[in-house]
Amino acid sequence: MLYELTHLAMKLYTVPKALSILHDYTTGASARGRLLGCWETEHGVIVGRVLLLREFADVHALAEERQRILTSSNPFGVGEHLESFTVETYAPFPFVPPVRTGRYGDVYEFRTYELKVGGLTPTMAGWAAALPERTALFPLTTAMYGLDGIPRITHIWPFPSLDQRLAIRRESYERGIWPPENGPENIAHATSTIAIPAEFSPLH
């Protein structure tokens, strides 16, 4: 199982129009992969963008879709609304269960950590030890590592609200649950984005 995280940069004020098109594009009969989530970015390094998370059964299905995206003049069906895009391939941490769609929260946080050389293995070891207690506070959508580009991990967390996000994170720090061992020491650069799920998003 592989995941594809797509960042769609839309022209100013066109995100609502793009979302209505993406609804049909990602859930219709011609949709590729399995749509897990669609979000509009709200706070963070990048705002005014759309994030798509899709699941593919194997590398062949993902490669076929990647080839289609790269050779299409309208790869996501939103036409002139799209300014640019990036697509990233990920594999889930081996101890993290598959993404389960459903209602989890009104806001989602996407955190990406670019890792130091050799940092992935100790990072995953720390996560494996710390994650059961951390997810007892509130569930994790997924934690995954990049298979292309800069060595990195991306983890996605749902929260009932921004206020509860702060409360949950504060409790995890105060109780010594989080961050995991070997985590901060292996981070070269970190970014965080808050995103709001679209109405049609399977994760919401």
Protein Blocks (a to p, Z undefined) as FASTA:
>chain_A
ZZddddddddehilmmmmmmmmmmmmmmklgcjdfbdcddfbdjbghiacdddddfblkl
mmmmmmmmmmpcblnonmmmpmbdcdddddddfkbccddeddfbfbdcdddddddehklm
mmmmmmmmmmmmmmmmpccfbdcddfehjdddddddddfbfklmmmmmmmmmmnomacce
hklmmpfbdcdddddddfklmbZZ
